[in-house]
Amino acid sequence: MMNLPDKIVDKIVQSGTEFAVYLPCSKIVPIIHLLEKIKVRMIPIGNEIEGIGICAGLHITGKKAVLLIQDAGLMNSLNPF
């Protein structure tokens, strides 16, 4: 039986995601470590707003990306809008 980080990473891989944009956080460390072991390019960021911009830019160029932030970061990422 797969644990939650394994399930999340499995879905990320199945979706064809090429980039994982992440804000370092102790709650998502297991996911980050699993993604580092496979062929997903990791992009660390300093804040959530940077992540929105990077993911938008990757999307415009036809690349798939996932933004990994903790739950409180969701509200922080909405500030520019």
Summary of the structure (lengths in Angstrom):
residues: 81
radius of gyration: 12.4
end to end distance: 40.1
largest distance: 40.3
contacts: 212
relative contact order: 0.22
helix: 52%
strand: 15%
